[in-house]
Amino acid sequence: MIFGWIRLWAMALIGLTVIYFLVGIYWRSLHREELEKRFDAGGIEGERSAYIENGMVKYEKGLKKRLLWLIYIIPTIAFFALVYILNFQ
């Protein structure tokens, strides 16, 4: 019985990993596009590629990048809470 739950959890982690990478790629592309539009609008001095790369480095250290981990945390907590509720009460 417990091996079924472990197998289900392992498959869910594989699915969550795929979702994590897809959402990460999507958010990264949105941020890059926003930086490109902001630079093209004018008022920013310097080289375009340097500005965009600097903005992407800041994005990698930012909160939005860290919030991606909630893709793993919330479903895992919900999964273990359901396992506990269904089996031990």
Residue pairs with C-beta under 8 A, 6 or more apart in sequence:
5 83
9 76
9 79
12 75
12 79
13 72
13 76
16 71
16 72
16 75
19 71
20 68
20 71
20 72
23 68
23 71
24 65
24 68
27 64
27 65
27 68
28 56
28 59
31 55
31 56
31 59
31 64
32 52
32 55
32 56
35 51
35 52
35 55
35 56
36 48
36 52
38 44
39 48
39 51
39 52
44 51
59 65
